[in-house]
Amino acid sequence: MPRQLEAFAMNYGVPMQRWLPTDANTLVEDPFLRDFTLRYPKEATLDPLAVVLRHVERLLRADGAAR
């Protein structure tokens, strides 16, 4: 499952027929260097993978309904 999440993230915004495998992409470390305070700290405790998968499932359901 983490490999799928990587593929979703690396190919975000690219039509699925043009997706590249994760090992064909180059990752660049680009940290966000500014200090900030979380506006919604409760939501920060959520499991990011679960949040992304819920969103993907919603998109797939919406796409299936459109067909």
C-alpha positions as CSV (number, residue, x, y, z in Angstrom):
1,M,0.0,0.0,0.0
2,P,2.8,2.6,0.7
3,R,4.1,1.9,-2.8
4,Q,0.7,2.8,-4.3
5,L,0.6,6.0,-2.2
6,E,4.1,6.9,-3.6
7,A,2.8,6.3,-7.2
8,F,-0.3,8.5,-6.5
9,A,1.9,11.3,-5.1
10,M,4.6,11.1,-7.8
11,N,2.1,11.1,-10.7
12,Y,-0.3,13.7,-9.2
13,G,-1.9,15.7,-12.0
14,V,-0.7,13.4,-14.7
15,P,-3.2,11.4,-16.7
16,M,-3.1,7.7,-15.5
17,Q,-2.1,6.4,-19.0
18,R,1.1,8.6,-18.7
19,W,2.1,7.6,-15.2
20,L,5.7,6.6,-14.6
21,P,6.7,3.8,-12.2
22,T,8.0,5.2,-8.9
23,D,11.6,4.1,-9.6
24,A,11.6,6.1,-12.9
25,N,10.9,9.4,-10.9
26,T,13.6,11.4,-9.2
27,L,12.8,12.8,-5.8
28,V,14.3,16.1,-4.6
29,E,14.4,17.0,-1.0
30,D,12.9,20.5,-0.7
31,P,12.2,21.3,3.0
32,F,9.8,24.0,4.1
33,L,12.0,26.2,6.2
34,R,9.6,28.6,7.8
35,D,8.3,28.2,11.3
36,F,4.6,27.9,11.6
37,T,1.9,26.9,14.1
38,L,-0.7,24.3,13.3
39,R,-4.1,25.9,12.9
40,Y,-6.0,22.6,13.5
41,P,-3.8,20.4,15.7
42,K,-6.5,17.8,16.3
43,E,-6.5,16.9,12.6
44,A,-2.7,16.6,12.6
45,T,-3.0,13.4,14.7
46,L,-4.9,11.6,11.8
47,D,-3.1,8.9,9.9
48,P,-2.1,10.5,6.6
49,L,-2.3,7.3,4.7
50,A,-5.9,6.7,5.9
51,V,-6.9,10.3,4.9
52,V,-5.4,9.9,1.4
53,L,-7.0,6.5,0.8
54,R,-10.4,7.9,1.9
55,H,-10.0,10.7,-0.6
56,V,-8.9,8.3,-3.4
57,E,-12.0,6.1,-2.7
58,R,-14.2,9.2,-2.9
59,L,-12.7,10.1,-6.2
60,L,-13.1,6.6,-7.6
61,R,-16.7,6.5,-6.5
62,A,-17.4,9.9,-8.1
63,D,-15.7,8.7,-11.3
64,G,-17.7,5.5,-11.4
65,A,-20.9,7.5,-10.9
66,A,-20.0,9.7,-13.9
67,R,-19.7,6.8,-16.3
